Amino acid sequence: MRILVYGAGVLGSYLAHELVRNGNEVTMLARGRRADELQQNGNVIRHYLQLRTTVDKVSVIRELQPEDVYDLIFVVMKYPDFEAVLPALAANRSKHIVMMGNNASPIEMRHYLQSNSPVEKKVAFAFQTLAGWRENGRVTCLRGPKVTLAFGGLGEQLDWQSVIDQALKNTRYNTITFTNMDEWLKSHFIMILPLNRIAASYNGNLRKAAKDKRLLNYVIDAIDEGHQVLIKNGYTITPANQHQLVRKYRKLFFIVLKIILATPLGRTTLSDKAVSSNEMDMLYQAFSDLKNRANMDTPSWDKLYNYIPLQ
């Protein structure tokens, strides 16, 4: 398959690596220094836990032209960056697009792409659970033997799922399909927003934060309140076990959270540099809109976002 990975950060680079392993003809869209690195040295990935480095040769483009058609386009980037690339994606004549990453407005994005394209656009949404960082011309990935990749439509079964399945065949992805990725994505950012406040409360000192029982309880309470906001707005928490985590397995969640904060996984996924502040700001605004629509008080969110550790 001829596949474009639009975005060359940690997530896009790992996705490209897996797609190449599957024998696909992979092109990466990158700009500036990152494009230069890929052209000169290839897609270099240090697999942190596996103690090995891979180098994949990929084609590199810096702009997407309307007539440059691919069997499938994966758009892998931060939520604030999606809007800027929508016009180029809509103008392009490729039919199959997967938007991958945090996303508070998938319905609006799909509508834009389908309303402004010269061809019928088939749009899906996805998220992969992977951590890492980029430095010195290479990507470092923190992952297990399998990487979970959730994908699906917005309330409907994808009649073109076979295209995605073919692209991901024989990769290390553990794929899980959901009928309504809008609910999945909203449930996800309801989870990560409170978790992101842990590092912010202690200026990035996660080990110190792990000892603050009051803070961690506020985090869990805030996630629970966020779930209630979604339910009040008519959404179903997806996956369902996320809701059970803060209700039925709260003590276990608390213990696991303390452990994660003291490991490299916590420093990669929950540090103050793990997620960009502008992405968190935009997701928080999306939550505020949902909260206002639900007309609900969220005292734990308020305490968490104004948290001052006890001396």
C-alpha positions as CSV (number, residue, x, y, z in Angstrom):
1,M,0.0,0.0,0.0
2,R,1.1,3.6,-0.7
3,I,0.8,5.3,2.7
4,L,1.5,8.9,3.9
5,V,2.3,9.6,7.5
6,Y,1.5,13.3,8.0
7,G,3.6,14.3,11.0
8,A,7.1,13.1,12.1
9,G,7.1,13.4,15.9
10,V,7.4,10.4,18.2
11,L,4.1,8.9,17.3
12,G,4.3,9.4,13.6
13,S,7.8,8.1,13.5
14,Y,6.9,4.9,15.3
15,L,3.9,4.4,13.1
16,A,6.0,4.8,10.0
17,H,8.5,2.3,11.3
18,E,5.7,-0.3,11.8
19,L,4.2,0.4,8.4
20,V,7.6,-0.1,6.7
21,R,8.0,-3.4,8.5
22,N,4.7,-4.5,7.0
23,G,6.1,-3.9,3.5
24,N,4.1,-0.7,2.8
25,E,5.5,2.1,0.6
26,V,5.7,4.8,3.3
27,T,6.2,8.5,2.8
28,M,6.5,10.9,5.8
29,L,5.6,14.5,5.7
30,A,7.9,16.6,7.7
31,R,9.3,20.1,7.7
32,G,12.5,22.0,8.6
33,R,15.2,20.2,10.6
34,R,13.1,17.0,11.0
35,A,12.7,16.7,7.2
36,D,16.5,17.1,6.8
37,E,17.1,14.4,9.4
38,L,14.8,11.9,7.8
39,Q,16.3,12.6,4.3
40,Q,19.9,12.3,5.5
41,N,19.8,9.6,8.1
42,G,16.4,7.8,7.7
43,N,13.8,7.2,10.4
44,V,16.1,6.4,13.4
45,I,14.3,5.0,16.4
46,R,15.9,3.9,19.7
47,H,13.6,1.2,21.3
48,Y,14.3,2.0,24.9
49,L,13.2,-1.2,26.7
50,Q,14.2,-3.4,23.8
51,L,17.8,-2.1,23.8
52,R,18.0,-1.8,20.1
53,T,18.0,0.9,17.3
54,T,16.2,0.7,14.0
55,V,16.8,2.7,10.8
56,D,14.1,2.8,8.1
57,K,14.5,4.5,4.8
58,V,11.4,6.5,3.9
59,S,10.4,8.9,1.3
60,V,10.0,12.5,2.6
61,I,7.8,15.3,1.4
62,R,7.4,18.8,2.9
63,E,4.0,19.7,1.4
64,L,1.0,17.7,0.4
65,Q,-0.1,18.5,-3.2
66,P,-3.7,17.9,-4.3
67,E,-2.9,15.3,-7.0
68,D,-0.4,13.3,-4.8
69,V,-2.8,10.4,-4.1
70,Y,-2.2,7.8,-1.4
71,D,-4.1,4.6,-0.5
72,L,-4.2,5.8,3.1
73,I,-3.1,8.9,5.0
74,F,-2.4,8.8,8.7
75,V,-2.4,12.3,10.2
76,V,-0.4,12.1,13.5
77,M,0.0,15.3,15.4
78,K,-1.0,17.3,18.5
79,Y,-4.6,18.5,18.7
80,P,-3.8,22.3,18.2
81,D,-2.0,21.4,15.0
82,F,-4.8,19.6,13.2
83,E,-6.7,22.7,12.2
84,A,-3.8,24.1,10.1
85,V,-3.5,20.9,8.0
86,L,-7.2,20.4,7.2
87,P,-7.3,22.6,4.1
88,A,-4.4,20.6,2.5
89,L,-6.0,17.3,3.4
90,A,-9.4,18.4,2.0
91,A,-7.8,19.6,-1.2
92,N,-5.9,16.3,-1.7
93,R,-7.6,13.6,-3.8
94,S,-6.8,10.7,-1.5
95,K,-10.0,9.1,-0.1
96,H,-9.0,7.4,3.1
97,I,-7.8,9.5,6.1
98,V,-7.1,8.5,9.7
99,M,-6.7,11.4,12.2
100,M,-4.6,10.1,15.1
101,G,-4.1,11.8,18.4
102,N,-5.9,13.7,21.1
103,N,-9.0,15.3,19.6
104,A,-11.9,17.3,21.1
105,S,-13.6,18.0,17.8
106,P,-13.6,14.9,15.6
107,I,-17.1,15.5,14.3
108,E,-16.2,19.1,13.1
109,M,-13.0,17.8,11.5
110,R,-14.7,15.1,9.6
111,H,-17.4,17.5,8.4
112,Y,-14.8,20.0,7.2
113,L,-12.9,17.3,5.2
114,Q,-16.0,15.9,3.6
115,S,-17.5,19.2,2.8
116,N,-14.4,20.7,1.2
117,S,-13.0,17.8,-0.8
118,P,-13.3,17.2,-4.5
119,V,-13.6,13.4,-3.8
120,E,-15.6,11.4,-1.3
121,K,-13.6,11.3,2.0
122,K,-13.7,8.3,4.3
123,V,-12.5,9.6,7.7
124,A,-11.6,7.6,10.8
125,F,-10.0,8.5,14.2
126,A,-7.4,6.7,16.2
127,F,-5.1,6.8,19.1
128,Q,-2.0,4.8,19.9
129,T,-0.6,4.3,23.5
130,L,3.1,5.1,23.1
131,A,5.5,7.3,24.9
132,G,8.9,8.7,23.9
133,W,10.9,11.8,23.0
134,R,12.9,13.1,20.1
135,E,16.5,14.4,20.4
136,N,19.7,14.5,18.4
137,G,18.1,13.4,15.2
138,R,16.4,10.3,16.5
139,V,13.3,9.2,18.3
140,T,13.4,7.2,21.5
141,C,10.3,5.0,22.1
142,L,9.1,3.7,25.4
143,R,6.8,0.7,24.7
144,G,6.0,-2.9,25.5
145,P,6.0,-5.8,23.1
146,K,2.7,-4.6,21.7
147,V,1.3,-1.1,21.2
148,T,-2.4,-0.6,21.6
149,L,-4.0,1.3,18.8
150,A,-7.7,2.2,19.1
151,F,-9.6,3.3,16.0
152,G,-13.0,3.6,14.6
153,G,-15.7,5.9,13.2
154,L,-18.1,8.4,14.8
155,G,-21.1,6.3,15.6
156,E,-20.9,4.0,12.7
157,Q,-19.1,0.9,11.5
158,L,-16.3,1.7,9.0
159,D,-17.3,0.2,5.7
160,W,-13.6,0.6,4.7
161,Q,-12.0,-0.9,7.8
162,S,-10.2,-3.5,5.6
163,V,-8.0,-0.7,4.3
164,I,-6.7,0.1,7.8
165,D,-6.5,-3.6,8.7
166,Q,-4.4,-4.2,5.6
167,A,-2.0,-1.4,6.4
168,L,-1.5,-2.6,10.0
169,K,-1.3,-6.3,9.2
170,N,1.8,-8.0,10.7
171,T,2.7,-5.0,12.8
172,R,3.2,-4.9,16.6
173,Y,0.0,-3.0,17.0
174,N,-2.8,-4.6,19.1
175,T,-5.7,-3.0,17.3
176,I,-9.1,-2.4,19.0
177,T,-12.0,-1.0,17.1
178,F,-14.7,1.3,18.6
179,T,-17.9,2.3,16.9
180,N,-17.8,5.8,18.4
181,M,-14.3,7.3,18.7
182,D,-15.8,10.7,19.6
183,E,-16.8,9.1,23.0
184,W,-13.5,7.4,23.3
185,L,-11.5,10.6,22.6
186,K,-13.6,12.6,25.0
187,S,-13.2,9.9,27.7
188,H,-9.5,10.0,27.1
189,F,-8.9,13.7,27.6
190,I,-11.1,13.6,30.7
191,M,-8.6,11.2,32.0
192,I,-5.3,12.9,31.0
193,L,-6.2,16.4,32.0
194,P,-6.2,15.7,35.8
195,L,-3.2,13.5,35.4
196,N,-1.4,16.3,33.7
197,R,-1.8,18.5,36.8
198,I,0.4,16.3,38.9
199,A,3.6,17.5,37.5
200,A,2.4,21.1,37.3
201,S,1.6,21.0,41.0
202,Y,5.2,20.2,41.9
203,N,7.1,21.9,39.1
204,G,7.9,18.6,37.5
205,N,9.0,16.7,40.6
206,L,7.0,13.6,40.2
207,R,8.7,11.7,43.1
208,K,7.6,14.4,45.5
209,A,4.1,14.5,44.0
210,A,3.8,10.7,44.5
211,K,3.9,11.2,48.2
212,D,1.1,13.8,48.2
213,K,-2.0,11.7,49.1
214,R,-4.3,14.7,49.0
215,L,-3.2,15.6,45.4
216,L,-3.6,12.1,44.1
217,N,-7.1,11.9,45.6
218,Y,-8.0,15.2,44.0
219,V,-6.8,13.7,40.6
220,I,-9.0,10.6,41.0
221,D,-12.0,12.7,42.1
222,A,-11.6,15.0,39.2
223,I,-11.6,12.2,36.7
224,D,-14.8,10.9,38.3
225,E,-16.4,14.4,38.1
226,G,-15.3,14.5,34.4
227,H,-17.1,11.2,33.8
228,Q,-20.2,12.7,35.3
229,V,-20.0,15.7,33.0
230,L,-19.7,13.4,30.0
231,I,-22.7,11.3,31.1
232,K,-24.8,14.4,31.8
233,N,-24.0,15.4,28.2
234,G,-25.3,12.1,26.9
235,Y,-21.9,10.4,26.3
236,T,-21.0,6.9,27.3
237,I,-17.6,6.5,29.0
238,T,-15.5,4.5,26.6
239,P,-13.9,2.1,27.3
240,A,-16.3,1.2,30.1
241,N,-13.5,-0.1,32.4
242,Q,-12.2,3.5,32.6
243,H,-15.3,4.5,34.7
244,Q,-14.9,1.4,36.9
245,L,-11.2,2.3,37.5
246,V,-12.1,5.3,39.6
247,R,-15.2,3.8,41.2
248,K,-14.8,0.1,41.7
249,Y,-10.9,-0.1,41.7
250,R,-10.1,3.3,43.2
251,K,-7.6,2.0,45.8
252,L,-5.8,0.0,43.1
253,F,-5.7,3.0,40.8
254,F,-4.2,5.1,43.6
255,I,-1.4,2.5,44.2
256,V,-0.6,2.1,40.5
257,L,-0.5,5.9,40.0
258,K,2.0,6.2,42.9
259,I,4.2,3.5,41.3
260,I,4.0,5.0,37.8
261,L,5.1,8.4,39.1
262,A,8.3,6.8,40.4
263,T,9.3,5.1,37.2
264,P,10.7,6.1,33.7
265,L,7.1,5.6,32.4
266,G,5.9,8.4,34.6
267,R,8.7,10.7,33.7
268,T,7.9,10.1,30.0
269,T,4.1,10.2,30.1
270,L,3.3,12.5,33.1
271,S,6.2,14.9,33.3
272,D,5.6,18.6,32.7
273,K,7.2,18.2,29.3
274,A,5.2,15.1,28.2
275,V,2.3,17.0,26.7
276,S,2.5,20.5,25.3
277,S,0.8,23.2,27.4
278,N,-1.1,24.6,24.4
279,E,-2.6,21.1,23.8
280,M,-3.7,20.8,27.4
281,D,-5.1,24.4,27.3
282,M,-7.3,23.5,24.3
283,L,-8.5,20.3,25.8
284,Y,-9.3,22.0,29.0
285,Q,-11.3,24.6,27.1
286,A,-13.2,21.7,25.5
287,F,-13.9,20.3,28.9
288,S,-15.1,23.7,30.2
289,D,-17.6,23.9,27.3
290,L,-18.9,20.4,28.2
291,K,-19.1,21.4,31.9
292,N,-21.0,24.6,31.1
293,R,-23.4,22.6,28.8
294,A,-24.0,20.1,31.6
295,N,-24.5,23.0,34.1
296,M,-22.5,21.1,36.8
297,D,-20.1,22.1,39.5
298,T,-16.7,20.3,39.6
299,P,-15.2,21.2,43.0
300,S,-12.3,18.7,42.6
301,W,-11.3,20.1,39.2
302,D,-11.3,23.5,40.8
303,K,-9.2,22.4,43.7
304,L,-6.8,20.6,41.4
305,Y,-6.2,23.4,39.0
306,N,-5.5,25.8,41.9
307,Y,-3.6,23.3,44.0
308,I,-0.8,24.5,46.3
309,P,1.1,21.7,48.1
310,L,1.3,21.9,51.9
311,Q,4.7,22.9,53.2
